[in-house]
Amino acid sequence: MSDWKAKRFWKEAQVVPRDGGHTVELDGRPIKTPAKQLLVLPTAKMAEAIAAEWQAQDGVINPLTMPCTKTANAAIDKVAVQHSEVANMLAAYGDCDLLCYRADSPQELVARQNALWDPMLDWAEDALGARLQPRTGIMHVPQNPEVCARLTRRTHALDHFELAAFHDLVSLSGSLILGFAAAMNAREMESLWDMSRLDEIWQAELWGKDDDAEALAAAKKGSFLHAKLMFDLSKGEELGN
């Protein structure tokens, strides 16, 4: 296996306006994606975040310290060329949404799920025009097709940068509704993340925390918060605004 690693060769990473958005240039040379597409970004704020990642590289380039660049590359190289497929895959979460599958016991867990998840289903009805129905147990019971179609149309309406970020909001939480709630600032991100982990939190309270599970959950939470950042940056906003 080769030990060769790309090294920093530029002095300055700079945001440059371009038709259709902004790009980042390294000493005047535009950055390209792994698929050799020009890295054209929808907002100046996203371009600034990516330029900061490149400017922060010291010596050997470390892709792990460049999450905004990674997500933007995915939006251009992957989501843009299969937008419909990605949107359909995410919209399908609505038919088996985490928030709809409830425990039948113990009563304390049932009450906690009802208290935290019911308001989100109410929110979805008001904000998205989509009322999902809860079920008891883990067996799949289809939702109303008209409701699912409404959620599918909303998902398809996202542009490819929004959809790239939305992918992680949904897949990491296991919930299309929580993904939309995060994107639309319906609740604090910490609260939404805890809602997605309600069952795991309950188990930890009951049996004690597992260090490996907690470390994995922390990494996923970081990715969830990053997805929100990228969704906001795609609209020219900052995290939490």
Buried (B, 14 or more C-beta within 10 A) or exposed (E): EEEEEEEBEBEEBBBEEBEEBBBBBBEEEEBEBEEEEEBBBBBBBBBBBBBBBBBEBEEEBEEEEBBBBBBBBBBBBBBBEEBEEBBEBBBBBBBBBBBBBBBEEEEEBBEBBEEBBEBBBEBBEEEBEBBBEBBEEEEEEEBEEEBBEBBBEBBBEBBBBBBBBBBBBBBBBBBBBBBBBBBEEBBEBEEBBBBBBBBBBBBBEEEEEEEEEEEEBEEBBEBBBBBBBBBBBBBEBEEEE
